[in-house]
Amino acid sequence: MNFNKILTFLVPKNTKFFTQFKQASANLIEAADLLNKIFSKQDFNDRMEFSAEMHKLETKGDDITHSIFSDLSSNFITPFDREDIHEMASTLDTVLDTMDGTAKRVKMYKLDQVSDQMVQLAKLIKAAVLEIDAALHALENVTDPGRVREAIGRIDEIEKHADNIHNEAIADLFQNEKDAIQLIKKKEILQNLEKAVDFCLDTANVIESILIKNS
C-alpha cells in the first residue's frame, strides 16, 4: 500500500475531483446530444447552427480540465493516484475535443447530407458517454464495483459495434461515392466519429485501472 493510500485512511477523502469528473461527463452528455442533432435529418441551416454551438461546450470542457490540473498540483491528498487523475481528465477532454473536431468538419465542409452510418455512430457515442457517466458515479463510492465493470463492458461492446459500422460505411463510400472530394470529406467525418468511440474506450480503460488499483 503506497503512502497516498495510507493517508486516505487518516483524513477525509477529497471528493472535489469526483465532482469535477462528473461535471466533465455531464458536459460530454450535452455535447453528445448536440452531436446527435447535427447528424439527425435536420435542415441544413440547423446543422450548421448546432455545429457552431459545439465549440462552447468544448471551451467549457477545457475549463473543467484546467481546473482539475490546477487542483491536482495544489492538493496533497487525492482520492487515487495523481497520474490516474491526470489521465482521466485528459481522456475525457480528448473525447470532447474529437466531438468538437467532428462538428467543425461538418460546418467547414458544409455537409448537406448525412448517411445512416453517421447517424448510428453518433448514437453510439451518446451511448458510450452515458456509460462513462454511470461508471464515474459508481466509482466515487465503490460499494458496487460490479456496476463500474458493467459500464466498462458495455463501452467495449459499443466500440466493437462502432468499428463494424465504420468499416461498412467506408466500404459503401468507396463503392458508391463518385465525387472524390465528397468521398474525402465524408471519410474524414466517419473516421472522427469512430475515433470518438475509441477514446471513450480509452476512458473506460483508465476507470478500470483505477478500480483495480483501489480494490
N, C-alpha and C positions, 0 to 999 in steps of 0.2 A: 504494500500500500504506500503510495507516494505521500510526500509532506502535505500537498494540497488537499488530498483526500482526508488525511488525519485531521486537518484544521476544520474541515466541513462538519466534523462531529462536535467541535468545540464552540463554534459560532453559528449564528443563524445563517441559513442558506441565502445567498444573494439571488433573488428572483428577478432582478431587473433585466437580465439577459433573456430570460424566457419571455418576459413581456415584450421586449424588442423583437424577438424572433416571431412571436405571434402577430405583432404589428406588420412585420415583413411578409408573413404568409397571408395575412388579410389583404395586404396590398397586392400580392400576387393573384389572389382570387378575383379582385376587382379588375386587374389587368387581363386575366383570362376571360372574364365576362366580356370585356371590351373587345378582345381578340375574336371572340365568337360572333360579336356583332359585325366586325369587319369582314369576316368570312361567311356571313349569312347572305341570304338573297336580298340584300338591301339595295336601295337606289345608289347609283354610283357616287353621287354627291355626299350621301350619308356615309358611305365607306371612307371617303376622303376625310370627312369630319372626324369620324371615330379614330382614324389613323393618327390624326394630329393630336387628339386627346391623350393618346398613349404616352407621349413624352412627359406629360405632367405626372403620371404615375411612376415613370422611370426616375424622375427627379426626386419624388417622394421616397422611393426606394433607396436612392443614393444617400439621402439624408439619414435614413434609418441605419444604413450600413456604416456610414461615418460615425454615427453616434455609438454604435457597438464597438467600433475600433477605438474610439476615444475612451470609452468606459473600460475597455479591456486593458488599456495602458495605465489606468489610474486606480483600478481595483486590485487589492492584494488577494482577496478571496473570490474565487469564481466557482460556479456550480459544477463545472467539469473542466478538463484540460483547456488551457488557453489556445493551443493550436487547433483544437476541435471547434472552439467558439469562432475563431478566425475563419476556419474552413467552412463552417456552417453559414456564416454571414456572406462569405464570398460566393458559395454555390447558389444561395438564394438570390443574390444580386445578379449572377450570371443568367439564371432563368429569366429574370425580368428584363435584363439587357437584350436577351435573344428575342423575347416577345416584342420589345420596342424596335429592335432592328428589323423584324418582320413587318411590323406596321409601317415603318419608314419606307421599306421597299414597295409596299402596296401603294403608298402615296406617290413615291418617286417614279414608279413605273406606270402609274395611273391604271392600275389593274381594273378593268371594266367587267371581267367575268371571273368567277371563282369556280373551281372544279369541286365535284363531290368529295374527292380525296382531301382537298384543302379544308373543307367543312369538317370532315371526320377527324383530321389531325388537330384542328382547333378544339374540338370537343374532347379529344384525348388529353390535350394539355390541361384543360379545365379539370378533368377527372384526376390527373396526376397531382395537380396543385391542391385539390381538396384533400387528397390522401396525405400530402406533406403537412397540411394544416392539422389534420387529425393526429398524425404522428407526433408533431411538436406539442400539441396539447396533452397527449398521453405521456410524453417523455418528461414533462415537468414534474409530475408526481408518479414515479414508475411503480404504481401499485398493480398495474396490469400491463406487464411487458408484452403480453400476447397481442394487445391492441396495437402496439408500436410495430411488432413484427408483421401483423396482418396488413397494416398500411404499406409497409415496405414491400411485402409480397405482391400487393396489388399494383404498386408502381412498376415493379419488374414486369408484370403481365401486360400493363399498359404500354410499356416501352417496346416489348416484343410485337405487340399488335401494331404500334405506330411504325415499326420497321417494315412490317409486311405491307401496310398501306402505302408507305413512302416508295417502296420498291415497285409496287404495282403502278403507282402514279407516274413514276419516272419512265417505266416501260410504255405505258399508254401515251405519255407525252412524246416520246421519240417515234412512236408509231403513227400518231395522228396529227401532231402539230407540224404544219408545213412552213410556217413562218419562223425562220431561225432566231430572230430577235425575240419574238414572243416565247419561243422554247427556252431560251436562256433566262429570261425574266421569271417564267413560271417555275423552272427547275430550281432557281435560287430561292424562291419563296417556299417551295416544298421542302427544300433542304433545311431552311431555317426553322420551319415548323417542326420537322423531325428532330433537329438539334435541341429545341426547347424541351422536348420529352426526354431526350438523352440527359440533359442537365438536371431534370427532375430526378432521374435515377441516380445521378451523382450525389444529389442532396440526400436521397434515401440511404445511400451507402455511408454518408457521414453520420446520419442519425443511427444507423445500425452499429457503426463503430463506437459511438458514444454509449449506446445501450450495452454493448459487450463490455466496455471498459468499466462501466459503473454498475454492473450487475453484482 
